[in-house]
Amino acid sequence: MNTSKQKRVIPGTTMFDGEQARKGYALNKMCFSFNSAENRAEYLEDKEAYCDKYGLNEQQKKAALSLQVLDMLAAGGNAYYLAKLGGIFGLDMQDVGAQQTGMTKEAFKAKLVEAGK
């Protein structure tokens, strides 16, 4: 009996599955740490050192420092944890969604409103 599942593929989308969760553990752990105001302040003092403190690999570090959501997702980031990093810079989930879709925030918001009709 074959118990392996085929990996779901959605073109242009990074699926967050067990493999991505393992890959992004350090990045997601760092982002979770931003629940603490003290940790947010420490990150802002020296972003690179804070990334090193959590053991981010080069792909994760580059993506986190550039705030490129798609790159962070490809590096194993989970959108809900990444939102904690974005929040430090005043970004919300609509900013993240806009970046993921290559739209402006205003266009993304309009798309959401239209979809809700």
N, C-alpha and C positions, 0 to 999 in steps of 0.2 A: 504494500500500500504506500503510495506517495503522499506524504504529509506536508510537503513544501508547497507554499503558496506562490503564485506568480506575483511579481511586483507590479503594482498598478502604475501605469504610465499615463500622465497627463502632459501633453507637449507644452513646454515652457513653464512647467511647475515643478518645484522641488518638493517632493512628498516627505513629510516628517513622519518617519517610521522608526522602528527600533534601531536600524543601522544609522540613521541620521542622529538619533538621540545619543547613541554611543559616541559618534563622531563629534558632536557638538557639546559634550558634557561640560568641558571647561568653560566654553563661551557662555552657556546657559547658566552655569553656576555663578560666574562673574556677574551676569545680568541680574540674577536673583538677589545678589548681595546689595543691589541698589535699593532694596526695600528700606535700608538704613540710611538716614541722612548723613551720618558720619562716613559711610562708605562712598556715597555720592561725592562728598567734599574731597575725600582722599583721591578718588578717580580724577576729579577736575584739577587737582594739584599736579598730578603727574600721570597722565593717561597710559603712557607706555609702561611705566613701572607697575601700574595697577594690572594691566594685561599680563605682564610677566608674573606677578604675584599669583595669578590664577592659572598659569601654565598654558596660556593660549598658544597655539601653533602659529606659524607665520601667516597662513591663510586667514585664520580667525582674527589675528591681531590687525592685519592690514584692513580687513573688512570692518572691524569694530572702530578703528581709528578714523576711517573714511565715512562712517555712518551709511554705508551702502547696504541697504536691506537685502537686496537680492544676493549680494556676495555673502552676507552673514547667514542667510538661509542655506546657501550652497555649502557653507562651512559647518552646517549642523545646527544653526540657530533655530530656536522655536519662536514664532512670532510673538507669543505672549510674554516671553522673557525679554525679547529684543525691545518690546515696548517700554520696558523699565529703563533701558539705556536711552531710548529716544526721549523719554520723559524728562531726562536731565536737561535736554536741549529744547524743551517745550514742544516736542513732536507728539502727536497722538496717533491712534490707530488709522485715522483717515489719511494722515501723512504717509504712514507705512503702506496703506493700500494704494495710494496714488503712486508711490515709488515702485511698488510691485507691478503695477499695470502700465507704467510709463505715461501716466496722465498727470495733469495738474491736480492739485487738491480740489479746486473748484469743480473741475470736470468730473472727478471721482465722486464728489458729494452729489452732483447732479445725477450721475448714473445710479447712485444708491437710492435717491429720491424717486427716480423714474422706475426703478425695479420694485419699489415698495408700493406702487400704485396698483 
